[in-house]
Amino acid sequence: MTPTTNSPTRHRLLGDQTWRADAVCQSTEYNPVDPEIFFPEPDETDKITAAKALCNQCPVRRTCLDAALEGGDADGIRGGLTEEERQPLHEKIADRLDYSRVNDTIAGRDIHLTKAERRAVIRAAFRHGVTEQRLARLLKISEEHAQKRYRELRRALRNRDLKQTETATATPEVGGERLGRDDFGTAA
């Protein structure tokens, strides 16, 4: 099952690193932070606890975690999670489906999408009558590729409808024998 969310968060644009200025881990003259605290050895539990405590106060914690997962960062503590805690998320990132990210993309925002989210954008765009040219711009693909994606989606929808029709009109069976029209008796 694909994990889905529908959170109202503002998503990071492709290549956007401006969120780092709001991160608690950024060392300033008034808030000196040792960056080594975020790269502890597995047995340094005091450093891990201190780093997670800072992350828990951070206003961009979710964005930091998303950036680490999307960028494949496997080292250090990012978004309040250790390398070991992020590992299962790294493995499942391609299947993440966040509808707020899909909606932001349809609205024209240039955000990082997973494979599942890209498929959802194609379905939503098709359902809302978005042209192939606009879909191509949204997903940064060629118009020919957008046409191909719409063709594949139309074929999948048609095949799904055909399967539903076959299931609905299938002849019932009792005891392994197919029942015909005469086996149901007459209506009173």
Secondary structure, DSSP 8 states (H G I E B T S, - for coil): ---EE-------BTT--GGGGG-TTS--SSS---GGGGS--TT-HHHHHHHHHHHHH-TTHHHHHHHHHHHT--SS-BTTB-HHHHHHHHHHGGG-EEHHHHHHHHTT--B---HHHHHHHHHHHHHTT--HHHHHHHHT--HHHHHHHHHHHHHHHHHHHHHHHHHHH---EETTEE--GGGG----
